[in-house]
Amino acid sequence: MAELEVDIVAPDGKIWSGTAKQVSAPAADGEVGIRVGHTPMLSVLRRGELRVAVSGGQMLRWVVEGGFLSVDSDQVTVVVDSVEQVSGATHAPTSH
């Protein structure tokens, strides 16, 4: 099954990189959900929760403070101004 290739980066370096089934992000004009086959897009992010659904039903979550999200050919790049992991959220180690 095809998956998204996701990179999440902050000013001080990479936060997480890996494959995912879905990414949900707080776009400036509302919540956006990205799945395999999504049309290319570029969106500004507002403060809110970034969620990445990985294989096995695991959900990774962070609170982000602005930035942007880019989608092209099932590659999702999220660049955030600042980020903190949601307490109690499952966090997988960086891969790739």
PDB file of N, CA, C and O in Angstrom:
ATOM      1  N   MET A   1       0.836  -1.183   0.000  1.00  0.00           N
ATOM      2  CA  MET A   1       0.000   0.000   0.000  1.00  0.00           C
ATOM      3  C   MET A   1       0.881   1.248   0.000  1.00  0.00           C
ATOM      4  O   MET A   1       1.853   1.330   0.751  1.00  0.00           O
ATOM      5  N   ALA A   2       0.540   2.205  -0.836  1.00  0.00           N
ATOM      6  CA  ALA A   2       1.307   3.448  -0.923  1.00  0.00           C
ATOM      7  C   ALA A   2       1.148   4.261   0.362  1.00  0.00           C
ATOM      8  O   ALA A   2       0.102   4.230   1.010  1.00  0.00           O
ATOM      9  N   GLU A   3       2.193   4.975   0.710  1.00  0.00           N
ATOM     10  CA  GLU A   3       2.167   5.826   1.892  1.00  0.00           C
ATOM     11  C   GLU A   3       2.789   7.171   1.561  1.00  0.00           C
ATOM     12  O   GLU A   3       3.454   7.332   0.538  1.00  0.00           O
ATOM     13  N   LEU A   4       2.562   8.125   2.437  1.00  0.00           N
ATOM     14  CA  LEU A   4       3.171   9.439   2.330  1.00  0.00           C
ATOM     15  C   LEU A   4       4.579   9.396   2.894  1.00  0.00           C
ATOM     16  O   LEU A   4       4.844   8.685   3.864  1.00  0.00           O
ATOM     17  N   GLU A   5       5.473  10.149   2.295  1.00  0.00           N
ATOM     18  CA  GLU A   5       6.810  10.363   2.851  1.00  0.00           C
ATOM     19  C   GLU A   5       6.735  11.708   3.555  1.00  0.00           C
ATOM     20  O   GLU A   5       6.445  12.723   2.920  1.00  0.00           O
ATOM     21  N   VAL A   6       6.991  11.730   4.858  1.00  0.00           N
ATOM     22  CA  VAL A   6       6.788  12.941   5.655  1.00  0.00           C
ATOM     23  C   VAL A   6       8.090  13.395   6.314  1.00  0.00           C
ATOM     24  O   VAL A   6       8.829  12.592   6.885  1.00  0.00           O
ATOM     25  N   ASP A   7       8.352  14.694   6.221  1.00  0.00           N
ATOM     26  CA  ASP A   7       9.478  15.326   6.915  1.00  0.00           C
ATOM     27  C   ASP A   7       8.930  16.505   7.709  1.00  0.00           C
ATOM     28  O   ASP A   7       8.230  17.358   7.163  1.00  0.00           O
ATOM     29  N   ILE A   8       9.249  16.549   8.992  1.00  0.00           N
ATOM     30  CA  ILE A   8       8.853  17.664   9.848  1.00  0.00           C
ATOM     31  C   ILE A   8      10.136  18.299  10.366  1.00  0.00           C
ATOM     32  O   ILE A   8      10.947  17.646  11.022  1.00  0.00           O
ATOM     33  N   VAL A   9      10.308  19.586  10.061  1.00  0.00           N
ATOM     34  CA  VAL A   9      11.531  20.273  10.455  1.00  0.00           C
ATOM     35  C   VAL A   9      11.224  21.585  11.172  1.00  0.00           C
ATOM     36  O   VAL A   9      10.213  22.234  10.902  1.00  0.00           O
ATOM     37  N   ALA A  10      12.106  21.961  12.082  1.00  0.00           N
ATOM     38  CA  ALA A  10      12.028  23.207  12.835  1.00  0.00           C
ATOM     39  C   ALA A  10      13.352  23.943  12.629  1.00  0.00           C
ATOM     40  O   ALA A  10      14.286  23.367  12.071  1.00  0.00           O
ATOM     41  N   PRO A  11      13.456  25.185  13.059  1.00  0.00           N
ATOM     42  CA  PRO A  11      14.696  25.931  12.875  1.00  0.00           C
ATOM     43  C   PRO A  11      15.941  25.229  13.427  1.00  0.00           C
ATOM     44  O   PRO A  11      17.035  25.399  12.890  1.00  0.00           O
ATOM     45  N   ASP A  12      15.781  24.450  14.486  1.00  0.00           N
ATOM     46  CA  ASP A  12      16.940  23.784  15.083  1.00  0.00           C
ATOM     47  C   ASP A  12      17.171  22.369  14.569  1.00  0.00           C
ATOM     48  O   ASP A  12      18.013  21.655  15.113  1.00  0.00           O
ATOM     49  N   GLY A  13      16.445  21.943  13.534  1.00  0.00           N
ATOM     50  CA  GLY A  13      16.703  20.638  12.935  1.00  0.00           C
ATOM     51  C   GLY A  13      15.458  19.811  12.694  1.00  0.00           C
ATOM     52  O   GLY A  13      14.331  20.264  12.891  1.00  0.00           O
ATOM     53  N   LYS A  14      15.700  18.570  12.256  1.00  0.00           N
ATOM     54  CA  LYS A  14      14.615  17.653  11.925  1.00  0.00           C
ATOM     55  C   LYS A  14      13.919  17.165  13.185  1.00  0.00           C
ATOM     56  O   LYS A  14      14.571  16.771  14.153  1.00  0.00           O
ATOM     57  N   ILE A  15      12.591  17.193  13.168  1.00  0.00           N
ATOM     58  CA  ILE A  15      11.779  16.713  14.286  1.00  0.00           C
ATOM     59  C   ILE A  15      11.421  15.251  14.077  1.00  0.00           C
ATOM     60  O   ILE A  15      11.541  14.434  14.990  1.00  0.00           O
ATOM     61  N   TRP A  16      10.980  14.926  12.863  1.00  0.00           N
ATOM     62  CA  TRP A  16      10.589  13.550  12.558  1.00  0.00           C
ATOM     63  C   TRP A  16      10.596  13.360  11.054  1.00  0.00           C
ATOM     64  O   TRP A  16      10.325  14.295  10.302  1.00  0.00           O
ATOM     65  N   SER A  17      10.906  12.146  10.616  1.00  0.00           N
ATOM     66  CA  SER A  17      10.879  11.793   9.207  1.00  0.00           C
ATOM     67  C   SER A  17      10.474  10.333   9.098  1.00  0.00           C
ATOM     68  O   SER A  17      10.969   9.492   9.848  1.00  0.00           O
ATOM     69  N   GLY A  18       9.576  10.028   8.169  1.00  0.00           N
ATOM     70  CA  GLY A  18       9.157   8.649   7.987  1.00  0.00           C
ATOM     71  C   GLY A  18       7.959   8.552   7.069  1.00  0.00           C
ATOM     72  O   GLY A  18       7.599   9.515   6.391  1.00  0.00           O
ATOM     73  N   THR A  19       7.341   7.376   7.052  1.00  0.00           N
ATOM     74  CA  THR A  19       6.162   7.169   6.214  1.00  0.00           C
ATOM     75  C   THR A  19       4.907   7.234   7.070  1.00  0.00           C
ATOM     76  O   THR A  19       4.924   6.903   8.256  1.00  0.00           O
ATOM     77  N   ALA A  20       3.819   7.668   6.443  1.00  0.00           N
ATOM     78  CA  ALA A  20       2.557   7.820   7.171  1.00  0.00           C
ATOM     79  C   ALA A  20       1.380   7.552   6.250  1.00  0.00           C
ATOM     80  O   ALA A  20       1.491   7.627   5.027  1.00  0.00           O
ATOM     81  N   LYS A  21       0.252   7.239   6.868  1.00  0.00           N
ATOM     82  CA  LYS A  21      -0.992   7.038   6.127  1.00  0.00           C
ATOM     83  C   LYS A  21      -1.726   8.357   5.929  1.00  0.00           C
ATOM     84  O   LYS A  21      -2.409   8.553   4.924  1.00  0.00           O
ATOM     85  N   GLN A  22      -1.576   9.275   6.913  1.00  0.00           N
ATOM     86  CA  GLN A  22      -2.288  10.538   6.859  1.00  0.00           C
ATOM     87  C   GLN A  22      -1.572  11.583   7.701  1.00  0.00           C
ATOM     88  O   GLN A  22      -0.938  11.268   8.709  1.00  0.00           O
ATOM     89  N   VAL A  23      -1.687  12.837   7.265  1.00  0.00           N
ATOM     90  CA  VAL A  23      -1.174  13.978   8.023  1.00  0.00           C
ATOM     91  C   VAL A  23      -2.314  14.975   8.157  1.00  0.00           C
ATOM     92  O   VAL A  23      -2.987  15.288   7.175  1.00  0.00           O
ATOM     93  N   SER A  24      -2.536  15.476   9.372  1.00  0.00           N
ATOM     94  CA  SER A  24      -3.532  16.525   9.616  1.00  0.00           C
ATOM     95  C   SER A  24      -2.799  17.717  10.206  1.00  0.00           C
ATOM     96  O   SER A  24      -2.005  17.576  11.136  1.00  0.00           O
ATOM     97  N   ALA A  25      -3.076  18.903   9.648  1.00  0.00           N
ATOM     98  CA  ALA A  25      -2.343  20.089  10.076  1.00  0.00           C
ATOM     99  C   ALA A  25      -3.266  21.294  10.192  1.00  0.00           C
ATOM    100  O   ALA A  25      -4.292  21.369   9.515  1.00  0.00           O
ATOM    101  N   PRO A  26      -2.888  22.249  11.068  1.00  0.00           N
ATOM    102  CA  PRO A  26      -3.695  23.453  11.264  1.00  0.00           C
ATOM    103  C   PRO A  26      -3.364  24.532  10.226  1.00  0.00           C
ATOM    104  O   PRO A  26      -2.590  25.445  10.511  1.00  0.00           O
ATOM    105  N   ALA A  27      -3.936  24.433   9.044  1.00  0.00           N
ATOM    106  CA  ALA A  27      -3.702  25.429   8.002  1.00  0.00           C
ATOM    107  C   ALA A  27      -4.335  26.757   8.405  1.00  0.00           C
ATOM    108  O   ALA A  27      -5.263  26.791   9.214  1.00  0.00           O
ATOM    109  N   ALA A  28      -3.832  27.842   7.840  1.00  0.00           N
ATOM    110  CA  ALA A  28      -4.319  29.174   8.188  1.00  0.00           C
ATOM    111  C   ALA A  28      -5.817  29.318   7.952  1.00  0.00           C
ATOM    112  O   ALA A  28      -6.489  30.042   8.686  1.00  0.00           O
ATOM    113  N   ASP A  29      -6.349  28.641   6.941  1.00  0.00           N
ATOM    114  CA  ASP A  29      -7.777  28.756   6.615  1.00  0.00           C
ATOM    115  C   ASP A  29      -8.607  27.562   7.082  1.00  0.00           C
ATOM    116  O   ASP A  29      -9.733  27.372   6.624  1.00  0.00           O
ATOM    117  N   GLY A  30      -8.054  26.754   7.992  1.00  0.00           N
ATOM    118  CA  GLY A  30      -8.778  25.605   8.547  1.00  0.00           C
ATOM    119  C   GLY A  30      -7.943  24.348   8.542  1.00  0.00           C
ATOM    120  O   GLY A  30      -6.874  24.306   7.934  1.00  0.00           O
ATOM    121  N   GLU A  31      -8.425  23.326   9.217  1.00  0.00           N
ATOM    122  CA  GLU A  31      -7.723  22.040   9.317  1.00  0.00           C
ATOM    123  C   GLU A  31      -7.619  21.398   7.931  1.00  0.00           C
ATOM    124  O   GLU A  31      -8.584  21.391   7.165  1.00  0.00           O
ATOM    125  N   VAL A  32      -6.438  20.860   7.620  1.00  0.00           N
ATOM    126  CA  VAL A  32      -6.241  20.193   6.336  1.00  0.00           C
ATOM    127  C   VAL A  32      -5.803  18.754   6.611  1.00  0.00           C
ATOM    128  O   VAL A  32      -4.980  18.500   7.491  1.00  0.00           O
ATOM    129  N   GLY A  33      -6.364  17.821   5.846  1.00  0.00           N
ATOM    130  CA  GLY A  33      -5.990  16.415   5.943  1.00  0.00           C
ATOM    131  C   GLY A  33      -5.341  15.976   4.647  1.00  0.00           C
ATOM    132  O   GLY A  33      -5.864  16.242   3.564  1.00  0.00           O
ATOM    133  N   ILE A  34      -4.215  15.312   4.750  1.00  0.00           N
ATOM    134  CA  ILE A  34      -3.458  14.870   3.577  1.00  0.00           C
ATOM    135  C   ILE A  34      -3.390  13.349   3.583  1.00  0.00           C
ATOM    136  O   ILE A  34      -2.998  12.737   4.576  1.00  0.00           O
ATOM    137  N   ARG A  35      -3.775  12.747   2.461  1.00  0.00           N
ATOM    138  CA  ARG A  35      -3.632  11.304   2.256  1.00  0.00           C
ATOM    139  C   ARG A  35      -2.915  11.063   0.935  1.00  0.00           C
ATOM    140  O   ARG A  35      -2.704  11.997   0.161  1.00  0.00           O
ATOM    141  N   VAL A  36      -2.543   9.818   0.674  1.00  0.00           N
ATOM    142  CA  VAL A  36      -1.872   9.465  -0.571  1.00  0.00           C
ATOM    143  C   VAL A  36      -2.717   9.948  -1.748  1.00  0.00           C
ATOM    144  O   VAL A  36      -3.936   9.779  -1.758  1.00  0.00           O
ATOM    145  N   GLY A  37      -2.065  10.544  -2.728  1.00  0.00           N
ATOM    146  CA  GLY A  37      -2.757  11.016  -3.919  1.00  0.00           C
ATOM    147  C   GLY A  37      -3.279  12.441  -3.816  1.00  0.00           C
ATOM    148  O   GLY A  37      -3.928  12.925  -4.743  1.00  0.00           O
ATOM    149  N   HIS A  38      -3.005  13.128  -2.696  1.00  0.00           N
ATOM    150  CA  HIS A  38      -3.479  14.508  -2.526  1.00  0.00           C
ATOM    151  C   HIS A  38      -2.867  15.396  -3.610  1.00  0.00           C
ATOM    152  O   HIS A  38      -1.720  15.203  -4.012  1.00  0.00           O
ATOM    153  N   THR A  39      -3.638  16.357  -4.071  1.00  0.00           N
ATOM    154  CA  THR A  39      -3.126  17.289  -5.072  1.00  0.00           C
ATOM    155  C   THR A  39      -2.010  18.140  -4.465  1.00  0.00           C
ATOM    156  O   THR A  39      -2.004  18.386  -3.259  1.00  0.00           O
ATOM    157  N   PRO A  40      -1.071  18.588  -5.290  1.00  0.00           N
ATOM    158  CA  PRO A  40       0.008  19.438  -4.781  1.00  0.00           C
ATOM    159  C   PRO A  40      -0.570  20.701  -4.138  1.00  0.00           C
ATOM    160  O   PRO A  40      -1.544  21.271  -4.631  1.00  0.00           O
ATOM    161  N   MET A  41       0.035  21.123  -3.048  1.00  0.00           N
ATOM    162  CA  MET A  41      -0.422  22.333  -2.363  1.00  0.00           C
ATOM    163  C   MET A  41       0.678  22.918  -1.507  1.00  0.00           C
ATOM    164  O   MET A  41       1.645  22.245  -1.151  1.00  0.00           O
ATOM    165  N   LEU A  42       0.506  24.192  -1.185  1.00  0.00           N
ATOM    166  CA  LEU A  42       1.377  24.892  -0.250  1.00  0.00           C
ATOM    167  C   LEU A  42       0.461  25.689   0.647  1.00  0.00           C
ATOM    168  O   LEU A  42      -0.390  26.431   0.157  1.00  0.00           O
ATOM    169  N   SER A  43       0.617  25.552   1.965  1.00  0.00           N
ATOM    170  CA  SER A  43      -0.276  26.220   2.903  1.00  0.00           C
ATOM    171  C   SER A  43       0.490  26.775   4.088  1.00  0.00           C
ATOM    172  O   SER A  43       1.428  26.151   4.584  1.00  0.00           O
ATOM    173  N   VAL A  44       0.084  27.946   4.533  1.00  0.00           N
ATOM    174  CA  VAL A  44       0.625  28.552   5.753  1.00  0.00           C
ATOM    175  C   VAL A  44      -0.046  27.868   6.941  1.00  0.00           C
ATOM    176  O   VAL A  44      -1.236  27.557   6.894  1.00  0.00           O
ATOM    177  N   LEU A  45       0.723  27.637   8.007  1.00  0.00           N
ATOM    178  CA  LEU A  45       0.180  27.016   9.217  1.00  0.00           C
ATOM    179  C   LEU A  45      -0.052  28.050  10.306  1.00  0.00           C
ATOM    180  O   LEU A  45       0.670  29.043  10.396  1.00  0.00           O
ATOM    181  N   ARG A  46      -1.060  27.811  11.130  1.00  0.00           N
ATOM    182  CA  ARG A  46      -1.329  28.618  12.314  1.00  0.00           C
ATOM    183  C   ARG A  46      -1.010  27.753  13.534  1.00  0.00           C
ATOM    184  O   ARG A  46      -0.638  26.589  13.383  1.00  0.00           O
ATOM    185  N   ARG A  47      -1.149  28.308  14.736  1.00  0.00           N
ATOM    186  CA  ARG A  47      -0.946  27.522  15.953  1.00  0.00           C
ATOM    187  C   ARG A  47      -2.002  26.426  16.003  1.00  0.00           C
ATOM    188  O   ARG A  47      -3.177  26.668  15.725  1.00  0.00           O
ATOM    189  N   GLY A  48      -1.577  25.231  16.357  1.00  0.00           N
ATOM    190  CA  GLY A  48      -2.511  24.122  16.476  1.00  0.00           C
ATOM    191  C   GLY A  48      -1.784  22.803  16.550  1.00  0.00           C
ATOM    192  O   GLY A  48      -0.564  22.754  16.701  1.00  0.00           O
ATOM    193  N   GLU A  49      -2.555  21.723  16.439  1.00  0.00           N
ATOM    194  CA  GLU A  49      -1.992  20.391  16.575  1.00  0.00           C
ATOM    195  C   GLU A  49      -1.718  19.762  15.209  1.00  0.00           C
ATOM    196  O   GLU A  49      -2.592  19.706  14.344  1.00  0.00           O
ATOM    197  N   LEU A  50      -0.495  19.296  15.043  1.00  0.00           N
ATOM    198  CA  LEU A  50      -0.076  18.549  13.872  1.00  0.00           C
ATOM    199  C   LEU A  50      -0.152  17.074  14.236  1.00  0.00           C
ATOM    200  O   LEU A  50       0.419  16.652  15.242  1.00  0.00           O
ATOM    201  N   ARG A  51      -0.862  16.277  13.415  1.00  0.00           N
ATOM    202  CA  ARG A  51      -1.022  14.847  13.691  1.00  0.00           C
ATOM    203  C   ARG A  51      -0.547  14.030  12.493  1.00  0.00           C
ATOM    204  O   ARG A  51      -0.850  14.348  11.343  1.00  0.00           O
ATOM    205  N   VAL A  52       0.201  12.976  12.789  1.00  0.00           N
ATOM    206  CA  VAL A  52       0.697  12.071  11.755  1.00  0.00           C
ATOM    207  C   VAL A  52       0.258  10.658  12.130  1.00  0.00           C
ATOM    208  O   VAL A  52       0.642  10.137  13.177  1.00  0.00           O
ATOM    209  N   ALA A  53      -0.553  10.042  11.264  1.00  0.00           N
ATOM    210  CA  ALA A  53      -1.006   8.664  11.479  1.00  0.00           C
ATOM    211  C   ALA A  53      -0.046   7.723  10.764  1.00  0.00           C
ATOM    212  O   ALA A  53       0.057   7.735   9.537  1.00  0.00           O
ATOM    213  N   VAL A  54       0.651   6.913  11.541  1.00  0.00           N
ATOM    214  CA  VAL A  54       1.617   5.969  10.971  1.00  0.00           C
ATOM    215  C   VAL A  54       1.030   4.560  10.996  1.00  0.00           C
ATOM    216  O   VAL A  54      -0.047   4.336  11.547  1.00  0.00           O
ATOM    217  N   SER A  55       1.742   3.625  10.400  1.00  0.00           N
ATOM    218  CA  SER A  55       1.273   2.237  10.343  1.00  0.00           C
ATOM    219  C   SER A  55       0.980   1.687  11.731  1.00  0.00           C
ATOM    220  O   SER A  55       1.614   2.078  12.711  1.00  0.00           O
ATOM    221  N   GLY A  56       0.028   0.788  11.806  1.00  0.00           N
ATOM    222  CA  GLY A  56      -0.311   0.139  13.064  1.00  0.00           C
ATOM    223  C   GLY A  56      -1.238   0.969  13.934  1.00  0.00           C
ATOM    224  O   GLY A  56      -1.453   0.633  15.098  1.00  0.00           O
ATOM    225  N   GLY A  57      -1.791   2.047  13.389  1.00  0.00           N
ATOM    226  CA  GLY A  57      -2.735   2.854  14.135  1.00  0.00           C
ATOM    227  C   GLY A  57      -2.099   3.852  15.092  1.00  0.00           C
ATOM    228  O   GLY A  57      -2.808   4.550  15.817  1.00  0.00           O
ATOM    229  N   GLN A  58      -0.785   3.927  15.102  1.00  0.00           N
ATOM    230  CA  GLN A  58      -0.089   4.854  15.992  1.00  0.00           C
ATOM    231  C   GLN A  58      -0.287   6.293  15.503  1.00  0.00           C
ATOM    232  O   GLN A  58      -0.219   6.553  14.302  1.00  0.00           O
ATOM    233  N   MET A  59      -0.533   7.230  16.430  1.00  0.00           N
ATOM    234  CA  MET A  59      -0.721   8.642  16.103  1.00  0.00           C
ATOM    235  C   MET A  59       0.357   9.462  16.799  1.00  0.00           C
ATOM    236  O   MET A  59       0.501   9.409  18.021  1.00  0.00           O
ATOM    237  N   LEU A  60       1.117  10.224  16.005  1.00  0.00           N
ATOM    238  CA  LEU A  60       2.133  11.118  16.537  1.00  0.00           C
ATOM    239  C   LEU A  60       1.533  12.514  16.547  1.00  0.00           C
ATOM    240  O   LEU A  60       0.859  12.905  15.594  1.00  0.00           O
ATOM    241  N   ARG A  61       1.773  13.279  17.627  1.00  0.00           N
ATOM    242  CA  ARG A  61       1.137  14.596  17.749  1.00  0.00           C
ATOM    243  C   ARG A  61       2.112  15.626  18.306  1.00  0.00           C
ATOM    244  O   ARG A  61       2.892  15.344  19.216  1.00  0.00           O
ATOM    245  N   TRP A  62       2.048  16.824  17.736  1.00  0.00           N
ATOM    246  CA  TRP A  62       2.845  17.954  18.188  1.00  0.00           C
ATOM    247  C   TRP A  62       1.979  19.214  18.140  1.00  0.00           C
ATOM    248  O   TRP A  62       1.050  19.300  17.338  1.00  0.00           O
ATOM    249  N   VAL A  63       2.283  20.187  18.994  1.00  0.00           N
ATOM    250  CA  VAL A  63       1.670  21.509  18.893  1.00  0.00           C
ATOM    251  C   VAL A  63       2.679  22.379  18.148  1.00  0.00           C
ATOM    252  O   VAL A  63       3.840  22.480  18.544  1.00  0.00           O
ATOM    253  N   VAL A  64       2.222  23.004  17.069  1.00  0.00           N
ATOM    254  CA  VAL A  64       3.105  23.838  16.251  1.00  0.00           C
ATOM    255  C   VAL A  64       2.699  25.301  16.362  1.00  0.00           C
ATOM    256  O   VAL A  64       1.538  25.628  16.611  1.00  0.00           O
ATOM    257  N   GLU A  65       3.674  26.164  16.175  1.00  0.00           N
ATOM    258  CA  GLU A  65       3.463  27.619  16.188  1.00  0.00           C
ATOM    259  C   GLU A  65       3.841  28.152  14.823  1.00  0.00           C
ATOM    260  O   GLU A  65       4.981  28.571  14.620  1.00  0.00           O
ATOM    261  N   GLY A  66       2.920  28.146  13.894  1.00  0.00           N
ATOM    262  CA  GLY A  66       3.180  28.709  12.574  1.00  0.00           C
ATOM    263  C   GLY A  66       4.128  27.887  11.734  1.00  0.00           C
ATOM    264  O   GLY A  66       4.674  26.880  12.185  1.00  0.00           O
ATOM    265  N   GLY A  67       4.316  28.335  10.492  1.00  0.00           N
ATOM    266  CA  GLY A  67       5.175  27.646   9.542  1.00  0.00           C
ATOM    267  C   GLY A  67       4.428  27.426   8.244  1.00  0.00           C
ATOM    268  O   GLY A  67       3.511  28.177   7.910  1.00  0.00           O
ATOM    269  N   PHE A  68       4.825  26.381   7.501  1.00  0.00           N
ATOM    270  CA  PHE A  68       4.105  26.053   6.276  1.00  0.00           C
ATOM    271  C   PHE A  68       4.176  24.557   5.997  1.00  0.00           C
ATOM    272  O   PHE A  68       5.002  23.835   6.555  1.00  0.00           O
ATOM    273  N   LEU A  69       3.285  24.117   5.117  1.00  0.00           N
ATOM    274  CA  LEU A  69       3.194  22.715   4.727  1.00  0.00           C
ATOM    275  C   LEU A  69       3.196  22.658   3.208  1.00  0.00           C
ATOM    276  O   LEU A  69       2.518  23.445   2.547  1.00  0.00           O
ATOM    277  N   SER A  70       3.957  21.727   2.664  1.00  0.00           N
ATOM    278  CA  SER A  70       4.042  21.532   1.220  1.00  0.00           C
ATOM    279  C   SER A  70       3.722  20.078   0.901  1.00  0.00           C
ATOM    280  O   SER A  70       4.207  19.167   1.574  1.00  0.00           O
ATOM    281  N   VAL A  71       2.905  19.862  -0.127  1.00  0.00           N
ATOM    282  CA  VAL A  71       2.570  18.509  -0.576  1.00  0.00           C
ATOM    283  C   VAL A  71       2.852  18.429  -2.070  1.00  0.00           C
ATOM    284  O   VAL A  71       2.402  19.282  -2.837  1.00  0.00           O
ATOM    285  N   ASP A  72       3.599  17.402  -2.488  1.00  0.00           N
ATOM    286  CA  ASP A  72       3.861  17.179  -3.906  1.00  0.00           C
ATOM    287  C   ASP A  72       4.266  15.723  -4.109  1.00  0.00           C
ATOM    288  O   ASP A  72       5.235  15.254  -3.511  1.00  0.00           O
ATOM    289  N   SER A  73       3.525  15.010  -4.949  1.00  0.00           N
ATOM    290  CA  SER A  73       3.834  13.606  -5.280  1.00  0.00           C
ATOM    291  C   SER A  73       3.983  12.739  -4.037  1.00  0.00           C
ATOM    292  O   SER A  73       4.954  11.992  -3.918  1.00  0.00           O
ATOM    293  N   ASP A  74       3.032  12.828  -3.110  1.00  0.00           N
ATOM    294  CA  ASP A  74       3.007  12.048  -1.865  1.00  0.00           C
ATOM    295  C   ASP A  74       4.196  12.329  -0.946  1.00  0.00           C
ATOM    296  O   ASP A  74       4.498  11.534  -0.055  1.00  0.00           O
ATOM    297  N   GLN A  75       4.862  13.448  -1.161  1.00  0.00           N
ATOM    298  CA  GLN A  75       5.921  13.924  -0.263  1.00  0.00           C
ATOM    299  C   GLN A  75       5.345  15.115   0.502  1.00  0.00           C
ATOM    300  O   GLN A  75       4.956  16.118  -0.097  1.00  0.00           O
ATOM    301  N   VAL A  76       5.295  14.996   1.838  1.00  0.00           N
ATOM    302  CA  VAL A  76       4.776  16.071   2.684  1.00  0.00           C
ATOM    303  C   VAL A  76       5.935  16.641   3.488  1.00  0.00           C
ATOM    304  O   VAL A  76       6.621  15.917   4.210  1.00  0.00           O
ATOM    305  N   THR A  77       6.143  17.947   3.355  1.00  0.00           N
ATOM    306  CA  THR A  77       7.176  18.630   4.121  1.00  0.00           C
ATOM    307  C   THR A  77       6.497  19.669   4.988  1.00  0.00           C
ATOM    308  O   THR A  77       5.769  20.529   4.489  1.00  0.00           O
ATOM    309  N   VAL A  78       6.738  19.588   6.299  1.00  0.00           N
ATOM    310  CA  VAL A  78       6.165  20.538   7.243  1.00  0.00           C
ATOM    311  C   VAL A  78       7.326  21.288   7.887  1.00  0.00           C
ATOM    312  O   VAL A  78       8.184  20.690   8.535  1.00  0.00           O
ATOM    313  N   VAL A  79       7.337  22.609   7.697  1.00  0.00           N
ATOM    314  CA  VAL A  79       8.373  23.451   8.287  1.00  0.00           C
ATOM    315  C   VAL A  79       7.678  24.315   9.331  1.00  0.00           C
ATOM    316  O   VAL A  79       6.784  25.094   9.000  1.00  0.00           O
ATOM    317  N   VAL A  80       8.086  24.181  10.592  1.00  0.00           N
ATOM    318  CA  VAL A  80       7.408  24.882  11.680  1.00  0.00           C
ATOM    319  C   VAL A  80       8.335  25.909  12.324  1.00  0.00           C
ATOM    320  O   VAL A  80       9.552  25.730  12.379  1.00  0.00           O
ATOM    321  N   ASP A  81       7.719  27.001  12.815  1.00  0.00           N
ATOM    322  CA  ASP A  81       8.487  28.036  13.515  1.00  0.00           C
ATOM    323  C   ASP A  81       8.950  27.528  14.874  1.00  0.00           C
ATOM    324  O   ASP A  81      10.095  27.747  15.268  1.00  0.00           O
ATOM    325  N   SER A  82       8.051  26.845  15.594  1.00  0.00           N
ATOM    326  CA  SER A  82       8.397  26.188  16.851  1.00  0.00           C
ATOM    327  C   SER A  82       7.438  25.019  17.045  1.00  0.00           C
ATOM    328  O   SER A  82       6.350  24.985  16.471  1.00  0.00           O
ATOM    329  N   VAL A  83       7.865  24.062  17.865  1.00  0.00           N
ATOM    330  CA  VAL A  83       7.094  22.832  18.023  1.00  0.00           C
ATOM    331  C   VAL A  83       7.337  22.255  19.405  1.00  0.00           C
ATOM    332  O   VAL A  83       8.427  22.380  19.962  1.00  0.00           O
ATOM    333  N   GLU A  84       6.306  21.621  19.951  1.00  0.00           N
ATOM    334  CA  GLU A  84       6.494  20.831  21.169  1.00  0.00           C
ATOM    335  C   GLU A  84       5.601  19.601  21.085  1.00  0.00           C
ATOM    336  O   GLU A  84       4.471  19.656  20.599  1.00  0.00           O
ATOM    337  N   GLN A  85       6.143  18.494  21.573  1.00  0.00           N
ATOM    338  CA  GLN A  85       5.409  17.242  21.542  1.00  0.00           C
ATOM    339  C   GLN A  85       4.244  17.316  22.525  1.00  0.00           C
ATOM    340  O   GLN A  85       4.381  17.857  23.622  1.00  0.00           O
ATOM    341  N   VAL A  86       3.113  16.776  22.131  1.00  0.00           N
ATOM    342  CA  VAL A  86       1.951  16.731  23.014  1.00  0.00           C
ATOM    343  C   VAL A  86       2.241  15.705  24.097  1.00  0.00           C
ATOM    344  O   VAL A  86       2.602  14.571  23.785  1.00  0.00           O
ATOM    345  N   SER A  87       2.092  16.080  25.366  1.00  0.00           N
ATOM    346  CA  SER A  87       2.399  15.163  26.464  1.00  0.00           C
ATOM    347  C   SER A  87       1.490  13.947  26.405  1.00  0.00           C
ATOM    348  O   SER A  87       0.286  14.068  26.184  1.00  0.00           O
ATOM    349  N   GLY A  88       2.065  12.800  26.601  1.00  0.00           N
ATOM    350  CA  GLY A  88       1.320  11.556  26.557  1.00  0.00           C
ATOM    351  C   GLY A  88       1.152  10.987  25.166  1.00  0.00           C
ATOM    352  O   GLY A  88       0.627   9.886  25.005  1.00  0.00           O
ATOM    353  N   ALA A  89       1.595  11.730  24.149  1.00  0.00           N
ATOM    354  CA  ALA A  89       1.471  11.243  22.769  1.00  0.00           C
ATOM    355  C   ALA A  89       2.553  10.231  22.493  1.00  0.00           C
ATOM    356  O   ALA A  89       3.658  10.319  23.027  1.00  0.00           O
ATOM    357  N   THR A  90       2.229   9.281  21.663  1.00  0.00           N
ATOM    358  CA  THR A  90       3.209   8.296  21.230  1.00  0.00           C
ATOM    359  C   THR A  90       4.143   8.969  20.248  1.00  0.00           C
ATOM    360  O   THR A  90       3.692   9.666  19.339  1.00  0.00           O
ATOM    361  N   HIS A  91       5.426   8.773  20.418  1.00  0.00           N
ATOM    362  CA  HIS A  91       6.397   9.405  19.537  1.00  0.00           C
ATOM    363  C   HIS A  91       7.366   8.347  19.034  1.00  0.00           C
ATOM    364  O   HIS A  91       8.065   7.701  19.815  1.00  0.00           O
ATOM    365  N   ALA A  92       7.395   8.181  17.727  1.00  0.00           N
ATOM    366  CA  ALA A  92       8.301   7.200  17.119  1.00  0.00           C
ATOM    367  C   ALA A  92       9.643   7.854  16.847  1.00  0.00           C
ATOM    368  O   ALA A  92       9.693   9.058  16.593  1.00  0.00           O
ATOM    369  N   PRO A  93      10.718   7.110  16.892  1.00  0.00           N
ATOM    370  CA  PRO A  93      12.017   7.683  16.593  1.00  0.00           C
ATOM    371  C   PRO A  93      12.093   8.109  15.127  1.00  0.00           C
ATOM    372  O   PRO A  93      11.366   7.595  14.277  1.00  0.00           O
ATOM    373  N   THR A  94      12.983   9.055  14.853  1.00  0.00           N
ATOM    374  CA  THR A  94      13.203   9.498  13.487  1.00  0.00           C
ATOM    375  C   THR A  94      13.722   8.339  12.667  1.00  0.00           C
ATOM    376  O   THR A  94      14.571   7.571  13.119  1.00  0.00           O
ATOM    377  N   SER A  95      13.199   8.218  11.441  1.00  0.00           N
ATOM    378  CA  SER A  95      13.670   7.165  10.543  1.00  0.00           C
ATOM    379  C   SER A  95      14.245   7.807   9.292  1.00  0.00           C
ATOM    380  O   SER A  95      14.186   9.026   9.132  1.00  0.00           O
ATOM    381  N   HIS A  96      14.801   6.991   8.405  1.00  0.00           N
ATOM    382  CA  HIS A  96      15.444   7.406   7.149  1.00  0.00           C
ATOM    383  C   HIS A  96      16.823   7.868   7.466  1.00  0.00           C
ATOM    384  O   HIS A  96      17.562   8.267   6.566  1.00  0.00           O
TER     385      HIS A  96
END
